[in-house]
């Protein structure tokens, strides 16, 4: 029997549409992070300072796209350029205190919004859903060769921990 992957394709398309969840902010304010800044800051926060080359490898994006995104974050005071802590030639982007503050504010907002969406879910259903999402994402990462750091596993993605 075929797997109903067409249903998953449709639901992930809708999930992408619902990224602002059920209660989007009426307007983007100057403190709200855009999706690319939120994702980049999350990666740098979890993995430590990264060069353009490392970001390019991690995201699968070309350097010009990342230069544009990191320049905007530099201008907003969310990241700073620092010498490579390991002594390499490339300068790295490190998250600033302001970047951490705004990232945490955005994450808190997102967690509250998800809590509203799943308010009627049993805790075990939320946990099961989180496990399935982790498995889905780690399988994508494994196929792409781009594991992402996750909370609680020291900066590595463990596909064997995906069930």
Buried (B, 14 or more C-beta within 10 A) or exposed (E): EEEEEEEEEEEEEEEEEEEEEEEEEEEEEEEBBEEBBBBBBBBBBEBBBBBBEBBBEBBEBEEEEBEEBBEBBBEBEBBBEEEEEEEEEEBBBBBBEBBBEBBEEBBEBBEEBEEEEEEEEEEEEEEEEEEEEBBEBBEEBEEEEEBBBBEEEEEEBEBEBBE
